[in-house]
């Protein structure tokens, strides 16, 4: 984590084509008649209209399927304009949103997961609609799906960790600690863009503000490795961690992600490595820094790979260099695998100063060209 | 060597108040070898006035020093006030990539020494991209910035350069008393950045390091100070951190003959790619400041062989009087290091004082960052240090903790030339 960071994901949101705004009341004339009927079922999502005028748009949703569903209005890059979760079988719901002119999709997600069944929705009207690059929208949508998937996979791993704590099993909790962080570390810029989650889940002792209660992974890390005991307080912290991370999981879909913020997020992940992991500050009690290190690099690489088709067209030399440096740092990290078959790493306490410098050099070699990715994407 | 000449010129040495540059411009370094280049001291006062006349840049601390030339700037250039020295290791095994970096470095160095920002500057570019230049030198004068590149012995193990290593670039032996820190020793290559403004020197190293990421990485670096005033005729020889005047005699940048004889690699010296270059020895010399400060004045003066106030050699009245070596203690620093005691061995010193805070035991981590240029290390630093390390009274108060040697190639001739072209153009 990093205390009080400016979230790039949020900061560059203005660069995104914000074609919709919720909560605007200027055109409130739309009434029930104008509502789009959405009939959701286990494998379908029928809509009564494919085109509506800009303004207040209402969806009359009926779930005729056997599973609870979720219905969303989505931007072309899959950011959620508005949504309703947990619409039970046989129930109805009216979803209303203020939508500007542009192209959208309505998604029904039976079982409340996955890509869902989609229908196009064109919202007509005047007003400046920023030009969108379909290739970049695709990249953002794929990255969002990746982030969501990482969050979804993290929850059971965190529960393994917290269940061990609640069972008072020190060894099992220690073993589950690093794996529970991987999905989070891979997509950390998104989590940090929400502002309020990261301080609760990933604050280090030195990052606490006055009066702030220390919660999250690192408070538990200290208990498990330094104090070596699990008490009632730790069990409460464990529950809190699951609650906070479920909040994160739910909000990934609404994160404002742009091609620029993806590129900068990748660079930020390397910044995380440079300032927190290479120094051994991040996981100072457990010394599992290399696991976080690896996850940061993987998350950065994921964002890069999705942007690469566009970046390559604009700056071939840059993508050639990035390919080379991602490969180089991966080779470096592989030297520290605890054994060839597992995805675990040796304790960072055993990594010498000279080896840490080697890792740091590899980080610099990758982060420097990575800092030029955003420009290559928007060029 | 120049003893006779010195003896004669010594008499006229007092006649004029020599300029600061003429006296110390070449010798900021010399603590450990305080008098190693003593052969030149009085000669310098002889040419004192002409230095300022011949090198107007020395009179203006803000001016730019020419980057192009037969030899690199930063050696015979009047010594600037501040130093940032960085040793790098090569990270790539791709020769073409390394050569491209040398070209990129040369282009950046050409701009920075002229007082310009790197690449497209520090602002005004794409909002989504970090600026090419880091910006902290904006609005500052060129400050006589010089950037000097050198190639260490380990570089010749790479890129198929094995046959190109100069014989004069020897590995230094472990001298008695050396306590070298590996993390402050060696390096595949180095950049010496000297400027009258510390921020200009640091900016230069920082930006070159940034350009080099992925191709090279910084192994160690050292900041130095020790020049605190700009060129003022009649200014005093600066003092080292032991409180003694340092670098009284050294080779002056205008002394073409002595530079040719002792500093520049000549035609036929071999290898050809080094003609016009020089060899650099860098030593981080820690001073035991606190124990030195508790030493009696008599012992301090005995150790150096000069008096503390004036800097005059033992038995003499003035700093620039010709030293009578036999009047000094046998282990006095000046006596041991003097060219007369070493068959004329002379080196050009260009070092700086350093203070890197304290050492955790409440003692200053301070000393001399010694830099010496010579035509052949085997005939310069090596024999001198063999002797000093064995006998110098000063050894009780100093310890060599870092060491590196570099072959400094000839200068960048023009806008199409680049650092190392004589070495890297010849074979692939």
Interface residues (C-beta under 8 A of the other chain):
Chain A: X260 X263 X321 X325 X353 X357 X361 X364 X365 X366 X367 X368 X369 X371 X372 X374 X375 X377 X378 X379
Chain B: X91 X126 X128 X129 X130 X183 X210 X213 X214 X217
